Amino acid sequence: MGLAKRARAILMLASGERFSKTSLYVGMEERHLRKWARRFIEQGIEGLYDGKRPGRPPVFSPSSCIVPSEDRLRAS
């Protein structure tokens, strides 16, 4: 779920829309919408960003991944 979707939902709630209608419009569960709204109230804009997730850190950064060139793809 992206930052833009969360921000759109918060704007709808701020304009007076109900949680149920907003959750249907933006396509998220109402319980998740309530969580993001609570985080926004407590933390402001920073509360809408994803937090760190548990687990092993990535071995390779996305920028270091090797992507085949178009020439190699055509030769296959």
C-alpha positions, 0 to 999 in steps of 0.5 A: 500500500503506497504513501499516495493511497494513505494520503488520499484516504487522510484527505477524504477523512479530513473532508468529512467522509466516513471511514467505511466509504473512504476504505472502499474508495481507496481499497483498504480494510477499514481497520488499516485505515483507522491505524493509518489515521491514528498514526497521522494524528500522532505523528503527522506526515511522518506517520504515513510512511512505512516503518522498518520491517523485521527480517534479514536485510537485503543482500543486494541493493536494487541498484546493483542488480544486473539487468540484461541488455536489450541486445541480449534479450533479442539474441535469445 
